[in-house]
Structure formats: structure tokens, C-alpha cells
């Protein structure tokens, strides 16, 4: 009986490890209001760029909604489709270009994982989002690099979010943007609760 119980514990531990590794880093929910660009088509440009000494970083962009994708995605570097989005890895200068119909409230989740979370040293990795018009010019006023949103992933797990609502001359952006850090996924909390309950059961069985 105890052997069977031990197998259940190990199975739960394995599941918890998988859950923890999948959600090892912080998550963000991003909203971009493009109603001022109604009827315009263009591109959403999502990029991940590290240096040679940057610890491995992986960013999963999921649940993208608001507006309509108008063509086939163009990718460069290490970019792969996932069940509900895209995964970008910084072992190459990775870039995802999505042809898009603007005019709605865009939203998506960003999950951050990788060796950079625990690395003691190394250069940072930059995750950035841009919007382009159909002619591939910036459709909004942002910083000089054209970024609307930037997440700087630093060794040791530090994240520095930055949003750009105007350019250096103070001209306002034509879109509004919000970035919200999300709490720990409930699947991880559920896994911890299950393990706690099994630990109590194990003490009871021994008696």
C-alpha cells in the first residue's frame, strides 16, 4: 500500500516539476489600443535579441487577440509556433512579423523562462514590440528605436519593463498601452496544495 502511495507522490512531484519549469519566470498581460488606427493594415513586430554572452532566454507570446491577421507570419531566427501562440528564443536574433488589421484592442500574454532567471552573470536580453504601417514605416511615435514596449531580461531574473507613449520631442503616441504583471498560475498553486494534502495522508498511513 505504501509503495503505491509512493508512486503517486513521485508522479505528483514530476507533474509539479513540469508545471514549475513551464512557468518558471514572470508573466505579463499586454493591451494595446489601436482604435485610432481603424481601417489601417500593417504589421505587429515582436522581437527577442540577446548578445553572445546572454544566458538562454525563452519568451512565449500567447492568446493574441484583437484585430485580424491578414497574411502569413514571417519569422527570423529561432521562432516556433505553439498551441496558442509563438515561442522566441534568444540563441539567435529572433523576430516575428504578423500582418495585421488594426482598429481594435490588441491583447496578449508574455511568459518568460530560461537560464537568465538563475544565471550569475551575462548580458541582458531585450524583448520588444513595434507596430508598422503597410509601407513598413512606424505608425506611431515611440522611442528612437521604434519600440512601443520593451522588457529587459537581466541575469539573476530581473525584468525591467518600459513603455513609450511619446517620442523624444514629446509627440504623443497614437495608441495607448498597458502592461500588467500576472500572478503565479493557479495550476502551480494547485500542485502545491495536492502535495501538501498527500503529505498529511502519508503521516496518517504510517500511523
N, C-alpha and C positions, 0 to 999 in steps of 0.2 A: 504493500500500500504506500509506504513512504517512497519507494523507488518511483512509483507512478507520479506521486506528488512532486518529486524532484524533477522529473521530466517536464511537468507543467511549468515549474518555476523557471527552468532553463529556457523553455520556449517563450515564456513571457519576457525574460531578460533579453533574448535575441530580438524579439519584436520591439522592445523598448530601445535597444541599441540602434536598430534600423530607423526608428522614428526620430531618435535624438540626432543621428547623423544627418537625416534628411532636413532637420530644422535646427542645425547647429548654430546658425547665426541669426541676426535680427531680420525682421521683415518690415516692409513699408507698403502702405497703400497710397497710390499717387492718383490725383484727379487733375485733369487739365480741361478747362472750359474753353472750347473753340467756337462758341456760338457766334462770335464776331467774325468768324471766317466762313459763315454759312454759304453754301453752294460752291466753295472752293475745293479743289482737289490738290493733293500734294503728297508729302512723304513724312512718315514718322521715322526718325533715325535714332536707333538705340545702339550704343557702343560700349565696349569694355576694353580698356587699354592699360597694360602693365609694362614694366621695364624688364630687362634680362634678369635682375635680381629680385623681382617681385615674387613673394610667395604665391602659390597657386590660389586663384580665386574663381568661384563659380557663381554666376548670377542667373536665377530663373525668373523670367518675366511671365506672369500667368494672368488669366481672367481679363484679358484685354477686351474692352467693350466701349461702345460709343462711337458712332460713325460706321463707315463701311470700308472694308479692304477692297480696293478696286483693281488689283492685279496680283501677280505672283511676287512673293517676297524675294529680295535679293540679299544674299549673305556673303560675308567675307570673314576669313579666319575660322575659328572654332565655334560655330553656331549650329545647334541641333534642335529640331522640333521636339516638344514634349507633349504629354497628353492634352494639356490645355494652354500651351504657350511655347516659349523658346528658352533654351539654356545657352548662355555665353560663357566661355572660359578664357582666361587671360594668358594662356600659353601661346596665344597669337593675338594680334590686334583684331579683335572680333567686332563685327558690325552687322546689324540687322536693319534693313531698309524696307519699310512697308508702305506701298502705295495706298493712299487713304483719302476718303471723302470726309472733310471736316464739317463743322457745324453743330456738333453735339458735345456732351461732356465725356471726354475720354477718361477711362479709369483702368488701372491695372495694379497687380501686386508684384512686389520685388522681394525675392528671398535670397539671402546672401550666405554662402557656405565656402569652405575651403581652408587651406593651411594657414592663410593670413590671420585667422582667428586666434591661433596659438603661437605663431612664429615670433621669435625673439627679435628678429631684425629683417631688413629688406625694404625695398622701395614700395610705395603705395600703388594701388590700382584705382583707376578712375572709371566709374560708371556714369554715362552721360546720356541725356535725351535732348534731341533737337527736333524742330519742325521746319520743313521746307515746303515751298510752293511748287507748282508743277514744273516751273522752269529751273528748279533746284537752287533758288535763292532763299535766304532766310525770310520767313513770312512774319516774323515778329522781332521786336527789339530785345536783345538779350546781352550777355557779356560779349567781350570781343571774340571769344572762341565760338560763339553761336549757340552755347549751351543754354537750355531752359532749366534743366535740372542736373545736378551733379552730386554723386555720392563718392567721397574719397575713402577707400578702404585701406586702413593702415595696419601694419604688423602689430599683433597684440589684440586685434579685434575692435579697434576704434573706428568709428564711422563718423565722417564729417559731412552732413547734408548741406547743400547750398542750392538756393533757388534764385533766379534772376528775373525780376519784374520790370527792370528798366535797363537801358544801356548806360555807358559811362557819361553820356551827356544828359542823362535824366529823362530821356524819352520813354514813356511808359509802354509796357508790352501790350499787345492786342489780345492776349489771352490771360486768364487767371489760373493759378496753380496752387495746389495744396499737397503736402507730404505728411503722412501720419504714420508713426511707428506702431506696428501691430503687437498685441500681447503674445505670450507663449501659446502655441497651438493647443487646443483642448485635447487633441489626441495624446500629446505628451503628458499632460496632467492626468488624463485617464489612465495611462500606462503606469504612472507612479502610484495612483490610487489602487490599482489592481495589485501591484506588487506589495503594497502595504497590507492589503487585506489578506494576501496569501501568506505573508509573514506571520500574521496573527493566527491563521489557520494551522500553520506548521507548528507553532507553540502548543496549540490545542491538541494536535495529533500526537505529539510527543508525550503529553500527559496521559 
